[in-house]
Every structure is written in C-alpha cells, then in structure tokens.
Amino acid sequence: MISDEKFQEFCAYLSDIHANLKSDQQGKVASYIPELKKVDPNQFAISVCTVDGRKFSIGDYKSRFCMQSMVKPVLYALALEENGLSHVHKHIGREPSGKNFNELTLNDEGLPHNPMINAGAIMSCSMIKRKSNPADRFNHIMQALYKLADSQKITFNNAVYNSEKETADRNYALGYFMREHQAFPKNTDLHRTLNLYFQACSIELNSEILATIAASFANSGSCAVNKQEVFKPETVKNCLSLMYSCGMYDYSGEWAFSIGLPAKSGVSGGIYVVVPDLMGIAIYSPRLDKHGNSFKAIEVCKRLVERYSIHNYDSILRCQNKINLFPVS
C-alpha cells in the first residue's frame, strides 16, 4: 500500500496539475452523438482511489457523464466470467486493430479485432446472460458496476440512449457485418444485442465513482472499498492485458509505449487508468483530441508518468529521478 505521506504528496501534485491545465481549451467535444454536444466543454475533474480505499478528487468530480466506451472492459469481463476465455475468443480477437474504434472491419478470421472497440463490445454483449430478458441483462451489467464502485449512484441517461440509438447506423452496420460472417454465437438476437450495447454506453457516473471502479480492477477484481470479489483475478488479468494494448482507440500503441498502464477512454471525455496493486485514476474533460481521447486526461497522465515510477517497465530502470509510490520490500 502507498504510505500516507506519499499519498498526500501525490494528491497535492494532482491539484497542481489540475490548476495548471484548467484553462487549457485544446480539443473539441464529441459531436456525432447529439446529446454529447450539449455538455459544458470546460468541465475538468481528477479522482483517485487506492486499493485500500483512500480517495481524493479535485475539480468537477460530481459532474456526471456517460461511460460510452469506458464500459467495454466491464462487458468483456462479464462475458469471460460467464462463458470462459476459450468460448469468448472463438468470437472476439485479441489484437489491436490499428483502425478507428467504429471501423467497419474484421480480422482475418471474420471476428472483431478485440473487445475494446465497438464491434468487440457488441460481441461481448451477445454473450452476457443470453437466456435472460432484456431488463435482467441490463441489470446484470449495472449490478457489476455497483459492486465494483461500492455505490448505487450509477444511473442511466435515457436522453443519451435515445440519441445513441438514433445515430447508430455504423453500429447496426457492424452488427450485420458480423452476422454475415457468422461471428456471433448461434441464435444471437442481433437487435436485442445492439440495444443492450446502447444501454450500456448510456450508463452515467462521475469521476469519483469511476476511480473506485478502476481501483477495484487494480485490486485484482475485488472492490477497493469493501474487498468483496466482483471478478476473478484471472478475468482481471486478461482484461487489463487488452486494456493495455487496445484501450485507447488508435492511440493505444503510443499510450502503451509512453504511459505504460492499462486504461480505457470514452468519447464522453473520461479516461480511467489502472495502476495494478496501487490505485485507480479517473480523469474527466470533454474536449477530445484527434484520436477521440480527452486531451486534458492524456496530459494529466503524461505528467504523472514523468514524476512517478508507475510505467509498467519503470521497475527495470529503477529510475532515480522518479518517485516510487510502491512500498519498499
């Protein structure tokens, strides 16, 4: 566990970063889903939760936003828990696509490239509680989020859901494209699957809650607050592996190289970062860069990695010029 002294210093540094970046107006709010255009573009929040449940937030951390693509790791984890690794990857690949998140493309085997892009997340939805009714399937996803966050303050934004559904030509095209290639499990109801995906993307929370979800992933799938297991450690290992390589749209390779941590972004302007065995970090700022990632969130992460020894491979270097947050054994 991170010491109290180091945690306080870390939080003070987050406050400095927030003050430094607050007035930066680079990037543009997502516009392809009409409801997302309506948000205040100047909102900016940073939240952190350690694996032992200590929390810190600064900025607009009570502002709510939809998960969008940030729900994809949870969908994948639920599919793994219910169906097992072998079955899930008969229907989803595990390679970075090198394409946009909603690109109309499949891999050489006619499968979505990975579960962190739209096609792969739609496929994950097809494997979640297949025999249950639509309400129970959606509730199953919500229950997992409640448990990861130790919070019931996760809601559903019906306006975003309707906006999402009405502008979903590309996602419908992906669904039919996968069905044409016989990628789905047998007897998949495509329209119910797509509807579940749209609902999942419209789940709403804030950065404070999202940081706790990230911390629960950092804590091997057990809630960082109450320690109850939500996902098996093996599930989390597989999930974090794909977040590391595929979680940041077509910036994923650069992210893995420069930041070196599992993460997932969403076009609503959020990013959550998992520092295994240490903490979860969530940043919210709706202005996006050319890759569809929050501009300020990327900048926050760059500054953290410059100062702290949290990159996946910093331990090789034993960086003398960086602060080590992990306890010395």
C-alpha beads as a LAMMPS data file, in Angstrom:
LAMMPS data file: protein, C-alpha beads

329 atoms
328 bonds

1 atom types
1 bond types

-500.0 500.0 xlo xhi
-500.0 500.0 ylo yhi
-500.0 500.0 zlo zhi

Masses

1 110.0

Atoms # bond

1 1 1 0.000 0.000 0.000
2 1 1 1.073 3.558 -0.680
3 1 1 2.148 5.364 2.503
4 1 1 0.032 8.233 3.874
5 1 1 2.852 10.707 3.298
6 1 1 3.325 9.714 -0.334
7 1 1 -0.421 9.677 -0.936
8 1 1 -0.773 13.233 0.376
9 1 1 2.124 14.375 -1.808
10 1 1 0.566 12.619 -4.809
11 1 1 -2.771 14.358 -4.197
12 1 1 -1.036 17.733 -3.883
13 1 1 0.638 17.123 -7.233
14 1 1 -2.725 16.249 -8.804
15 1 1 -4.030 19.585 -7.515
16 1 1 -1.086 21.368 -9.148
17 1 1 -1.733 19.594 -12.450
18 1 1 -5.420 20.466 -12.291
19 1 1 -4.669 24.156 -11.675
20 1 1 -2.115 24.185 -14.494
21 1 1 -4.385 22.575 -17.099
22 1 1 -7.747 24.010 -16.055
23 1 1 -7.782 26.910 -18.515
24 1 1 -6.423 24.908 -21.470
25 1 1 -9.065 24.781 -24.222
26 1 1 -7.444 22.460 -26.734
27 1 1 -9.646 19.765 -28.246
28 1 1 -13.298 19.525 -29.282
29 1 1 -16.362 17.948 -27.702
30 1 1 -17.693 14.817 -29.456
31 1 1 -20.470 15.740 -31.860
32 1 1 -21.514 12.538 -33.637
33 1 1 -23.949 11.717 -30.805
34 1 1 -26.123 14.870 -30.498
35 1 1 -26.563 14.678 -26.707
36 1 1 -22.797 14.714 -26.172
37 1 1 -22.559 18.108 -27.891
38 1 1 -24.621 19.694 -25.114
39 1 1 -22.110 19.260 -22.266
40 1 1 -20.071 22.089 -20.780
41 1 1 -16.699 21.652 -22.521
42 1 1 -14.777 23.300 -19.676
43 1 1 -15.561 20.664 -17.035
44 1 1 -12.419 19.083 -15.624
45 1 1 -12.041 16.576 -12.803
46 1 1 -9.355 14.263 -11.473
47 1 1 -10.129 11.486 -8.992
48 1 1 -8.053 8.751 -7.423
49 1 1 -8.837 5.742 -5.264
50 1 1 -6.183 3.468 -3.792
51 1 1 -6.548 -0.316 -3.480
52 1 1 -7.131 0.175 0.249
53 1 1 -9.984 2.616 -0.375
54 1 1 -8.406 6.034 0.218
55 1 1 -9.854 8.674 -2.103
56 1 1 -9.079 12.131 -3.417
57 1 1 -10.844 14.272 -6.016
58 1 1 -10.481 17.772 -7.380
59 1 1 -12.475 19.860 -9.837
60 1 1 -15.856 18.916 -11.291
61 1 1 -15.791 15.426 -9.794
62 1 1 -19.532 15.417 -9.097
63 1 1 -20.334 16.144 -12.758
64 1 1 -21.943 13.134 -14.377
65 1 1 -21.054 11.720 -17.786
66 1 1 -21.890 8.595 -19.734
67 1 1 -19.459 5.709 -19.778
68 1 1 -19.566 5.191 -23.536
69 1 1 -16.514 3.046 -24.422
70 1 1 -15.363 3.025 -20.805
71 1 1 -17.939 0.296 -20.152
72 1 1 -16.241 -2.094 -22.604
73 1 1 -13.796 -3.689 -20.125
74 1 1 -16.717 -4.485 -17.814
75 1 1 -18.699 -6.039 -20.673
76 1 1 -15.687 -8.146 -21.615
77 1 1 -15.107 -9.212 -18.000
78 1 1 -18.758 -10.242 -17.629
79 1 1 -18.582 -12.270 -20.846
80 1 1 -15.406 -14.000 -19.592
81 1 1 -16.886 -14.812 -16.190
82 1 1 -19.977 -16.359 -17.713
83 1 1 -18.518 -18.118 -20.761
84 1 1 -14.819 -18.709 -20.125
85 1 1 -11.784 -17.495 -22.068
86 1 1 -11.866 -20.131 -24.812
87 1 1 -15.505 -19.581 -25.770
88 1 1 -15.275 -15.775 -25.691
89 1 1 -12.267 -15.760 -28.004
90 1 1 -13.960 -18.003 -30.506
91 1 1 -15.968 -14.856 -31.218
92 1 1 -13.572 -11.980 -30.417
93 1 1 -9.914 -11.498 -31.340
94 1 1 -7.300 -10.008 -29.039
95 1 1 -5.118 -7.921 -31.304
96 1 1 -5.065 -4.128 -31.678
97 1 1 -6.968 -3.219 -34.828
98 1 1 -4.899 -0.228 -35.905
99 1 1 -8.222 1.264 -37.012
100 1 1 -10.786 3.686 -35.639
101 1 1 -12.943 2.317 -32.814
102 1 1 -16.029 2.058 -35.050
103 1 1 -14.280 0.987 -38.262
104 1 1 -16.260 -1.403 -40.448
105 1 1 -13.604 -4.100 -40.385
106 1 1 -12.991 -7.589 -39.010
107 1 1 -9.826 -9.644 -38.607
108 1 1 -8.684 -12.402 -40.983
109 1 1 -10.953 -14.890 -39.193
110 1 1 -14.020 -12.694 -39.639
111 1 1 -14.110 -11.662 -35.969
112 1 1 -13.911 -8.268 -34.250
113 1 1 -10.265 -7.478 -33.522
114 1 1 -10.644 -7.052 -29.744
115 1 1 -13.284 -6.319 -27.075
116 1 1 -12.234 -2.672 -26.611
117 1 1 -13.636 -1.471 -29.946
118 1 1 -17.315 -1.214 -30.881
119 1 1 -17.565 -4.492 -32.797
120 1 1 -15.884 -6.407 -29.965
121 1 1 -18.053 -4.806 -27.276
122 1 1 -21.201 -5.650 -29.259
123 1 1 -19.928 -9.223 -29.379
124 1 1 -19.321 -9.186 -25.602
125 1 1 -22.937 -8.088 -25.119
126 1 1 -24.126 -11.044 -27.181
127 1 1 -22.588 -13.378 -24.574
128 1 1 -23.970 -11.750 -21.413
129 1 1 -26.988 -13.541 -19.866
130 1 1 -28.170 -14.692 -23.297
131 1 1 -31.245 -16.526 -21.973
132 1 1 -32.449 -13.688 -19.732
133 1 1 -34.923 -10.961 -20.658
134 1 1 -33.580 -7.535 -21.727
135 1 1 -34.230 -5.884 -18.336
136 1 1 -32.372 -8.606 -16.434
137 1 1 -29.434 -8.481 -18.846
138 1 1 -29.030 -4.737 -18.357
139 1 1 -29.482 -5.058 -14.602
140 1 1 -26.704 -7.656 -14.551
141 1 1 -24.292 -5.079 -16.002
142 1 1 -25.459 -2.435 -13.527
143 1 1 -25.026 -4.798 -10.580
144 1 1 -21.415 -5.454 -11.571
145 1 1 -20.743 -1.709 -11.678
146 1 1 -22.456 -1.155 -8.312
147 1 1 -20.212 -3.809 -6.777
148 1 1 -17.006 -2.517 -8.362
149 1 1 -17.790 1.039 -7.224
150 1 1 -19.372 0.179 -3.850
151 1 1 -22.015 2.702 -4.904
152 1 1 -25.634 2.761 -6.055
153 1 1 -25.134 6.247 -7.529
154 1 1 -24.675 4.903 -11.029
155 1 1 -27.597 5.825 -13.251
156 1 1 -28.912 5.597 -16.797
157 1 1 -29.188 8.563 -19.162
158 1 1 -32.249 7.931 -21.319
159 1 1 -31.648 11.006 -23.486
160 1 1 -28.174 9.780 -24.427
161 1 1 -29.546 6.277 -25.018
162 1 1 -32.155 7.582 -27.461
163 1 1 -29.600 9.830 -29.127
164 1 1 -27.183 6.901 -29.366
165 1 1 -29.827 4.613 -30.871
166 1 1 -30.975 7.176 -33.430
167 1 1 -27.451 7.775 -34.738
168 1 1 -26.364 4.123 -34.707
169 1 1 -26.083 3.385 -38.414
170 1 1 -22.423 2.400 -38.084
171 1 1 -23.086 0.087 -35.126
172 1 1 -26.004 -1.547 -36.942
173 1 1 -23.713 -1.972 -39.952
174 1 1 -21.087 -3.600 -37.711
175 1 1 -23.723 -5.936 -36.293
176 1 1 -24.951 -7.045 -39.700
177 1 1 -21.389 -7.318 -40.982
178 1 1 -20.511 -9.681 -38.127
179 1 1 -23.706 -11.649 -38.651
180 1 1 -22.879 -12.013 -42.342
181 1 1 -19.517 -13.504 -41.308
182 1 1 -21.260 -15.831 -38.799
183 1 1 -19.172 -14.343 -35.990
184 1 1 -21.917 -14.341 -33.345
185 1 1 -22.767 -17.304 -31.123
186 1 1 -25.653 -19.320 -32.567
187 1 1 -29.173 -17.915 -32.130
188 1 1 -27.980 -14.430 -31.197
189 1 1 -30.755 -11.846 -31.384
190 1 1 -28.916 -9.005 -33.103
191 1 1 -31.361 -6.232 -32.259
192 1 1 -31.512 -7.150 -28.580
193 1 1 -27.717 -7.343 -28.506
194 1 1 -27.320 -3.897 -30.064
195 1 1 -29.925 -2.442 -27.716
196 1 1 -28.044 -3.804 -24.703
197 1 1 -24.848 -2.243 -26.053
198 1 1 -26.530 1.165 -26.485
199 1 1 -27.909 0.935 -22.954
200 1 1 -24.507 0.038 -21.515
201 1 1 -22.868 3.017 -23.230
202 1 1 -25.526 5.296 -21.690
203 1 1 -24.753 4.339 -18.086
204 1 1 -23.860 7.512 -16.188
205 1 1 -21.478 8.190 -13.300
206 1 1 -18.832 10.696 -12.182
207 1 1 -15.039 10.638 -11.897
208 1 1 -15.154 9.816 -8.188
209 1 1 -17.136 6.630 -8.858
210 1 1 -15.074 5.772 -11.939
211 1 1 -11.822 5.974 -9.953
212 1 1 -13.191 3.410 -7.490
213 1 1 -14.084 1.078 -10.368
214 1 1 -10.527 1.462 -11.680
215 1 1 -9.146 0.776 -8.186
216 1 1 -11.179 -2.428 -7.997
217 1 1 -9.538 -3.560 -11.232
218 1 1 -6.191 -2.598 -9.661
219 1 1 -7.179 -4.727 -6.655
220 1 1 -7.433 -7.922 -8.763
221 1 1 -11.202 -7.643 -9.197
222 1 1 -12.174 -7.189 -5.549
223 1 1 -13.831 -3.909 -4.587
224 1 1 -11.218 -1.476 -3.284
225 1 1 -13.619 -0.260 -0.580
226 1 1 -15.311 -3.361 0.854
227 1 1 -12.938 -6.063 -0.508
228 1 1 -15.726 -8.237 -1.931
229 1 1 -14.721 -10.131 -5.066
230 1 1 -16.553 -8.997 -8.204
231 1 1 -14.362 -10.591 -10.884
232 1 1 -11.840 -13.396 -10.601
233 1 1 -8.170 -12.332 -10.715
234 1 1 -7.685 -14.345 -13.930
235 1 1 -10.511 -12.387 -15.562
236 1 1 -8.934 -9.107 -14.494
237 1 1 -5.503 -10.172 -15.763
238 1 1 -6.941 -10.848 -19.222
239 1 1 -8.986 -7.658 -19.159
240 1 1 -6.042 -5.451 -18.149
241 1 1 -3.864 -7.053 -20.821
242 1 1 -6.283 -5.905 -23.519
243 1 1 -6.822 -2.505 -21.916
244 1 1 -3.038 -2.067 -22.047
245 1 1 -2.773 -2.919 -25.742
246 1 1 -6.152 -1.784 -27.104
247 1 1 -7.857 0.545 -24.614
248 1 1 -7.082 3.958 -26.079
249 1 1 -8.519 3.759 -29.602
250 1 1 -5.865 4.140 -32.316
251 1 1 -3.581 5.906 -29.820
252 1 1 -3.189 2.601 -27.967
253 1 1 0.322 1.792 -29.203
254 1 1 1.667 5.208 -28.276
255 1 1 -0.132 5.006 -24.928
256 1 1 1.402 1.620 -24.091
257 1 1 4.830 2.946 -25.046
258 1 1 4.663 6.316 -23.281
259 1 1 2.311 5.767 -20.334
260 1 1 2.624 2.001 -19.937
261 1 1 -0.555 1.334 -17.921
262 1 1 -3.915 -0.349 -18.628
263 1 1 -6.548 2.272 -19.382
264 1 1 -9.827 2.885 -21.174
265 1 1 -11.179 6.069 -22.659
266 1 1 -14.610 7.152 -23.867
267 1 1 -15.820 9.864 -26.237
268 1 1 -17.766 11.500 -23.404
269 1 1 -14.363 12.724 -22.193
270 1 1 -13.378 10.275 -19.479
271 1 1 -10.323 8.078 -19.067
272 1 1 -9.654 5.637 -16.258
273 1 1 -6.213 4.272 -15.576
274 1 1 -5.363 1.161 -13.576
275 1 1 -2.097 1.066 -11.616
276 1 1 -2.102 -2.607 -10.547
277 1 1 -1.768 -3.222 -6.793
278 1 1 -1.757 0.519 -6.156
279 1 1 -4.671 2.685 -7.366
280 1 1 -7.209 3.679 -9.965
281 1 1 -7.202 7.145 -11.518
282 1 1 -10.116 8.747 -13.392
283 1 1 -9.984 11.996 -15.341
284 1 1 -12.903 13.777 -16.961
285 1 1 -12.671 16.576 -19.510
286 1 1 -14.982 16.542 -22.568
287 1 1 -12.589 18.207 -25.025
288 1 1 -11.171 15.413 -27.196
289 1 1 -8.008 15.140 -29.273
290 1 1 -7.883 13.816 -32.859
291 1 1 -7.941 10.208 -31.594
292 1 1 -11.164 10.697 -29.600
293 1 1 -9.396 10.724 -26.221
294 1 1 -9.729 13.500 -23.647
295 1 1 -6.942 15.988 -24.332
296 1 1 -6.527 17.052 -20.712
297 1 1 -6.709 13.480 -19.431
298 1 1 -3.816 12.473 -21.676
299 1 1 -1.830 15.464 -20.418
300 1 1 -2.528 14.529 -16.784
301 1 1 -1.224 11.017 -17.385
302 1 1 1.897 12.228 -19.170
303 1 1 2.778 14.432 -16.203
304 1 1 2.155 11.658 -13.688
305 1 1 4.441 9.254 -15.551
306 1 1 7.156 11.915 -15.776
307 1 1 7.185 12.292 -11.982
308 1 1 6.216 8.857 -10.640
309 1 1 7.628 5.421 -11.276
310 1 1 4.331 3.866 -12.416
311 1 1 5.005 2.940 -16.059
312 1 1 4.804 -0.836 -16.397
313 1 1 8.538 -1.079 -17.082
314 1 1 9.941 1.623 -14.811
315 1 1 10.988 -1.134 -12.397
316 1 1 13.581 -2.297 -14.938
317 1 1 15.234 1.115 -14.896
318 1 1 14.990 1.718 -11.147
319 1 1 14.503 5.362 -12.096
320 1 1 16.401 7.520 -9.619
321 1 1 14.706 10.669 -10.909
322 1 1 11.165 9.375 -10.300
323 1 1 9.199 8.889 -7.092
324 1 1 8.373 5.275 -6.287
325 1 1 4.873 5.013 -4.784
326 1 1 5.121 1.307 -4.061
327 1 1 6.292 0.240 -0.580
328 1 1 9.942 -0.794 -0.484
329 1 1 10.221 -4.506 0.338

Bonds

1 1 1 2
2 1 2 3
3 1 3 4
4 1 4 5
5 1 5 6
6 1 6 7
7 1 7 8
8 1 8 9
9 1 9 10
10 1 10 11
11 1 11 12
12 1 12 13
13 1 13 14
14 1 14 15
15 1 15 16
16 1 16 17
17 1 17 18
18 1 18 19
19 1 19 20
20 1 20 21
21 1 21 22
22 1 22 23
23 1 23 24
24 1 24 25
25 1 25 26
26 1 26 27
27 1 27 28
28 1 28 29
29 1 29 30
30 1 30 31
31 1 31 32
32 1 32 33
33 1 33 34
34 1 34 35
35 1 35 36
36 1 36 37
37 1 37 38
38 1 38 39
39 1 39 40
40 1 40 41
41 1 41 42
42 1 42 43
43 1 43 44
44 1 44 45
45 1 45 46
46 1 46 47
47 1 47 48
48 1 48 49
49 1 49 50
50 1 50 51
51 1 51 52
52 1 52 53
53 1 53 54
54 1 54 55
55 1 55 56
56 1 56 57
57 1 57 58
58 1 58 59
59 1 59 60
60 1 60 61
61 1 61 62
62 1 62 63
63 1 63 64
64 1 64 65
65 1 65 66
66 1 66 67
67 1 67 68
68 1 68 69
69 1 69 70
70 1 70 71
71 1 71 72
72 1 72 73
73 1 73 74
74 1 74 75
75 1 75 76
76 1 76 77
77 1 77 78
78 1 78 79
79 1 79 80
80 1 80 81
81 1 81 82
82 1 82 83
83 1 83 84
84 1 84 85
85 1 85 86
86 1 86 87
87 1 87 88
88 1 88 89
89 1 89 90
90 1 90 91
91 1 91 92
92 1 92 93
93 1 93 94
94 1 94 95
95 1 95 96
96 1 96 97
97 1 97 98
98 1 98 99
99 1 99 100
100 1 100 101
101 1 101 102
102 1 102 103
103 1 103 104
104 1 104 105
105 1 105 106
106 1 106 107
107 1 107 108
108 1 108 109
109 1 109 110
110 1 110 111
111 1 111 112
112 1 112 113
113 1 113 114
114 1 114 115
115 1 115 116
116 1 116 117
117 1 117 118
118 1 118 119
119 1 119 120
120 1 120 121
121 1 121 122
122 1 122 123
123 1 123 124
124 1 124 125
125 1 125 126
126 1 126 127
127 1 127 128
128 1 128 129
129 1 129 130
130 1 130 131
131 1 131 132
132 1 132 133
133 1 133 134
134 1 134 135
135 1 135 136
136 1 136 137
137 1 137 138
138 1 138 139
139 1 139 140
140 1 140 141
141 1 141 142
142 1 142 143
143 1 143 144
144 1 144 145
145 1 145 146
146 1 146 147
147 1 147 148
148 1 148 149
149 1 149 150
150 1 150 151
151 1 151 152
152 1 152 153
153 1 153 154
154 1 154 155
155 1 155 156
156 1 156 157
157 1 157 158
158 1 158 159
159 1 159 160
160 1 160 161
161 1 161 162
162 1 162 163
163 1 163 164
164 1 164 165
165 1 165 166
166 1 166 167
167 1 167 168
168 1 168 169
169 1 169 170
170 1 170 171
171 1 171 172
172 1 172 173
173 1 173 174
174 1 174 175
175 1 175 176
176 1 176 177
177 1 177 178
178 1 178 179
179 1 179 180
180 1 180 181
181 1 181 182
182 1 182 183
183 1 183 184
184 1 184 185
185 1 185 186
186 1 186 187
187 1 187 188
188 1 188 189
189 1 189 190
190 1 190 191
191 1 191 192
192 1 192 193
193 1 193 194
194 1 194 195
195 1 195 196
196 1 196 197
197 1 197 198
198 1 198 199
199 1 199 200
200 1 200 201
201 1 201 202
202 1 202 203
203 1 203 204
204 1 204 205
205 1 205 206
206 1 206 207
207 1 207 208
208 1 208 209
209 1 209 210
210 1 210 211
211 1 211 212
212 1 212 213
213 1 213 214
214 1 214 215
215 1 215 216
216 1 216 217
217 1 217 218
218 1 218 219
219 1 219 220
220 1 220 221
221 1 221 222
222 1 222 223
223 1 223 224
224 1 224 225
225 1 225 226
226 1 226 227
227 1 227 228
228 1 228 229
229 1 229 230
230 1 230 231
231 1 231 232
232 1 232 233
233 1 233 234
234 1 234 235
235 1 235 236
236 1 236 237
237 1 237 238
238 1 238 239
239 1 239 240
240 1 240 241
241 1 241 242
242 1 242 243
243 1 243 244
244 1 244 245
245 1 245 246
246 1 246 247
247 1 247 248
248 1 248 249
249 1 249 250
250 1 250 251
251 1 251 252
252 1 252 253
253 1 253 254
254 1 254 255
255 1 255 256
256 1 256 257
257 1 257 258
258 1 258 259
259 1 259 260
260 1 260 261
261 1 261 262
262 1 262 263
263 1 263 264
264 1 264 265
265 1 265 266
266 1 266 267
267 1 267 268
268 1 268 269
269 1 269 270
270 1 270 271
271 1 271 272
272 1 272 273
273 1 273 274
274 1 274 275
275 1 275 276
276 1 276 277
277 1 277 278
278 1 278 279
279 1 279 280
280 1 280 281
281 1 281 282
282 1 282 283
283 1 283 284
284 1 284 285
285 1 285 286
286 1 286 287
287 1 287 288
288 1 288 289
289 1 289 290
290 1 290 291
291 1 291 292
292 1 292 293
293 1 293 294
294 1 294 295
295 1 295 296
296 1 296 297
297 1 297 298
298 1 298 299
299 1 299 300
300 1 300 301
301 1 301 302
302 1 302 303
303 1 303 304
304 1 304 305
305 1 305 306
306 1 306 307
307 1 307 308
308 1 308 309
309 1 309 310
310 1 310 311
311 1 311 312
312 1 312 313
313 1 313 314
314 1 314 315
315 1 315 316
316 1 316 317
317 1 317 318
318 1 318 319
319 1 319 320
320 1 320 321
321 1 321 322
322 1 322 323
323 1 323 324
324 1 324 325
325 1 325 326
326 1 326 327
327 1 327 328
328 1 328 329
